[in-house]
């Protein structure tokens, strides 16, 4: 297929009027036996979004213990422009976490569903002082045996592990998992010094920047300070307009640079459904009002936004340049997850996952692996 009359997002982070070409599921260079032509009607075309951290959506949760829930989420996400994702667990019982791992192993996406690119274990090795919406009842001490069980149950598909490095045995576990699992500082009360030790042991990631971690202070820079001065460290950021103040979002882009920020949704099951109702996350009741989801005590409990919603908020409400925001929701997360050769850009050889967007940043169509999933043009 030849896709014409578009402004495509180039690897140099500029939009350019240039045709795209697909062959089967993939993007390819120009070829001359194309019979089908798609007129893009002057729309912007960006890669399908890559959400490496989300728990649930549309009434389903990856911790439901039911593969049907996974298919429901993957369909919903694809329809809303998120074509690649990493299912994210919660701090729950060992059996429930391992059940999610086994579903990851057996899951096969349908033609209308997002690809899953590995599991994100958020916990159970977290600080009891920074639980956020995680359930403190199920916190465990860092344990290589448990991680190996998860890796085995998922058939080696554990991609990320969120861990508090100040816990006894955490640094040793991070070191043991180097080059096997991407370890991320998460739900932590650690100091700058401990964070630097974790980075030296193999950490190269920060889970939802600013949330469930000490603030960046001039005499106690904490994990944020450690990440700022570490060239290889990626930082997740929830730009839903609730988790992080717009000023802090802009500050994060200045501190870390556009090449290290990874936009995520951290979405829970109310995403895509009516608000002003109660739902669950990690076995705990969550109350949703507008765009804010909280536990009974007022603790923020995930977002009710898709990554596409977060992308729009970053651009239209916070003021992040569109070229930077798009990269942070596509190529940068793909790069940090080690899948940038397959997704996250419009380079030849990548999957033909395309979003067609108008000048108001409204989604007008989704191409999933070379086939139009839906279109309004």
N, C-alpha and C positions, 0 to 999 in steps of 0.2 A: 504494500500500500504506500502511496505517496500522499503526504499530508501537506497541503499548501496553504498560503495566505494566513500565516501564523507568525507570532513573535515568540521564538523559542528561547528558553533559558540556557545559555551557553556555559561551559565549564569555567570560563573566566568571570562568571557572575554578571553577565550582561545579557540583556534581551536583544535578539537580532532577528530581523525578517529573513527567514531561511527555511526551506522545506525540510521535513523529516521523512525518513523511509523506514518501513518495517517489513520484515519477512518472517512469517509465522509469529512466534512469541517475542521476537527480538527486534531491536533497532539495528539498522544496517546502514552502510554507506549507500550512496546513490547507485541504483541499478536500472536497467532499461527494459525490463520485461513486466513492468507494473501495469496491471489492468485497472486496478481500483484507485480512485483519487478521492480524498476527503478534503473538502474546502473548510478550513478552520475559521472562516468568517472574520478574520482579523483578530482572533482571540489570542491571549497569552497561553503558552504551553509550558508547563513545568513538570519535573518528574513527579511520580506518585510519592506521597509523603511516607516517611519511615519513622514510626513511633516505637522506640525501644523500651518504653516504660508505660504500660497501661494494665489495669486490673480487670476492667469490666466495661460493659456498655449495653444499652438497649435491654435491660432487665436480666442480663446474663453475666456470670462471673467466671473467670478462669479457675477459681477455687470451688466451683459447684460440684466437681467430681463427676461431671457428665460431659461427654464429648459433644453432645448436641449444643451445649452452651458455647463451646469453642467455635463451632460452625456459625452460630447465630452472631457472635461478636465479629468474626472474620468477614461475614457478609455485610454487616452494618458498616464496618470500617472501610471496606472497599468502596461501597456506595458513596461514602463521604470523603473519598480521596486518599485514604490511608491504605496503601497497597502492600506495605511490608510492616511487620510488627514483631515484637518480642513479648509474649504473654508473661505477666508478672505475678508472682505468688505473694501471699501474705504470711505473716508470722502466725502459723496455726499448728495443729498437731503434726507430728512426723508422718503419720499415715496420710493425712490430707495433702501435705506437700509432695510426698512420693506418688500419690495418685495423680496429681497434676503432671509430674514428670513422666509417668507412664502414658498419659494421654498425649503428651508432646511426642512421644515415640511413635504412637499409632496414628496420629492425626495426618490425614491427607486432604488438602484443600480442594474444594470444588472449583469449577471454572469461574464462579462469581464471587470467590472469596480471596481475601488477602493472603499472601504467603506468610508463614511463620518462620522466623529466622533464628530460633533458639530461645531458651527460657531464661527469665530474669528472676533469680531467687532474692527477694527483698526480705532479709532475715532468714532464719530466726536468730541470727547472731547480732543482736542489737542492744543498745544501752537501755536499761530500765528507766533512765532519766530523760530519754529522748524517744519515747515510743511513738509519738504522733498518734496516728489512727491504728497502729499495730496493737495486738492484744498482748499485754505484758505476761499473761498467764503462760504463754507458750514460748517465751524467750529461752534459748538454749546457749550453753557455753560453746565457743568455737570447737568444731568437731570434724576432723578430716574424714572419719568413718561415715558420718552422715552425708557429707558432700559427695563422697564416692558412691554411696547408695543412690543419691539423686542423679549423678552422672550416669550410672549403670541403668537406672530405671528409664532415663530419657534417651538412652542409646547415644550418649556423649553429646547431648544437645543442651547442656547447661551453658549459657553464654555469659551471663553476669551473676555476680554474687555481691549483694549489699551487706557490708559488715562494719561494725563499730571497732576500730583498731585498738581501743584502750582495754578491751576485754582480755582476760587471761587466755593466752594461747592464740590470740588473733593474728599477731605478726607472724608466728610460725605457720599458721594456716595459709595466710596470704603468700608466704614464701613457697609453701608446698604446691600451691596452685598456679604459680607463675608459668606463663605460656600455655596454661590449660583452660583457665577460666578468667574472665576480666573481673578483677576485684575492685569494688567501688566503696568509698567511705560513705557510710549511710547511718542514719539514726544514731548519732554519736555525740558524746560530750568531750571528745578528745582535744588535747592541746595541740598547738602548732608542732611541738617537738615530736609528739606521738604520730601525728599525721605524716611528718617527714620520714619517720621510721617506716611507716606503712608504705609510703611511696618508694622508699629504697628497697623494700621487700617485694614490690611488684604492683602496687596500686597505681592506676592511671585514670581514675574516674571519680567523680563526686556525684552522689545521688541527690536529686532535687535541691540544687543550690539554695542556700539561705534557710531552707526548711529542715527541721529536726537536726540542727547542728548549732554550735556556738556562733555568735555573731563575730564579724571581723572588727576587732578592737585594736587600737594603736599599740597597746602593751601586751595584748593577748590575741594575736592574729588568727589563731586556731586553724582548722582545716582549710578555711577559705584562703588564708594567707599562704599556706603551704601549696595549695593548688595554683595560686596566682604565679608563683615563681617556678612552677614546674612546667616546662614546655610541652611535655607529653600528656598532660592531664586534661581530660575532657570534663565539662561540667554541664549537667542537666539543668534545665530551667523551665519552670511551668509559667507560661505567659498567658494565663487565663484571666488576668485582671483581678484575681482573688488571692492567690498564693504569695505573690510578690508585688510590691508597690511599683508602679511604672518607673519611678526614679531609680529604684534598685535594679530594675531590668536594664535600663540604659547604662547604669554604672557597671553592671556585669559585662556588658558588651565592651565597655572601655577598659575594664580591668583585664579581661581574658582574651579579648579579640574575637572577631567573628569566626575564626577557624577552630575555636575550642568550645563554643556554646552549642549545646544539643537541646533543641526544643522538644519537650515531651508533653503529653497530656495528663498522665497519672490518673486517668479517668476511672470512675466507678460506675455501677450499674444504672444509675439514674440518667446517664448520658444518652440523649436521644429520646427521653421520656418526659412525662409531665413533672414539673417541679412542685414544690410545696407539698411534698409527701415524704414518707419515711421509707428507707431501703436498708440494705445491709452491706457491710464491707468487712471481710475477715471475721465474719460471725458476730459483728457488733452492729447495733442499730445506728443508722445514719439519718439525720434529718436534713432535708433539702429545701432551701428557700432561695428562689431565683437561681443565681449562678454559684451559690455557696452551699457546700455540704459539710456538716459538722456532726461530731459525736454529741452525746447528751451534755457533756461538760463544756461544749463550745469549741473543742479541738477540730481544726479543719481536717476533713476526711476524704482526700482525693478530690478530683475535679468532676464537673458535669459537662466538660467541654471535650470535643474531639481535638485532635492535633490541628485539623484545618481551622477550627474555631480559634485555637491558640495562635496560629499563624496570622489570621486576620486581625486579632486583637493586638498582636505585636506591631503590625504595620499601621493599622488605622487608628488605634487608641493610644499606643505607647510611642510611636514615631520611629520605630526601627526601619531603616531603608528596606524596601521590598527585596532587593537583591541579596542583602545579608540575611533577612529572615527566611527567605526561601532556601538558601543554602543550609541554614541551621535546622531546617525541617526535612532535608533531603540528603544532600551529600555528606554533611558532617556526621549525622547519626549513622549513616551507612559506613562511613570510614571508621568510626570508633568501634562499630560492631564487626568490622572485618568483612563486610559484604559489599563494598563499593565497586567491586568488579561486576556485580550483578544488578544492583539497584542504586537509586539516589542521584543519577545523572542521566543525561540524554546522549551519552556516548554510545557509539557503535558497539554492539555486543551485549549491552545491558537489556534487561527485559523492557518491552515496550509498555511501560506503565506511565500513562500520561494524564495530566489534568488540564482541562481547557477552562480558562478563567477569563472573565470580562474585566473591563477597566475599573469596576467597582469591587473587584475581588470576589465576585460571586461565582461559584462553581457551575459551569455550564455543560460539563461532560467528563466522563472518566473512561479511559482506555486501560484495560487490564490484560496484560500479557498478550498484546496485539489485537484484542477484540474490544469493540466499544461496549462497555457495560451499560451506559446510558448517555444520552445527549439531548440538549435543548437548542441545538443550532442546525 
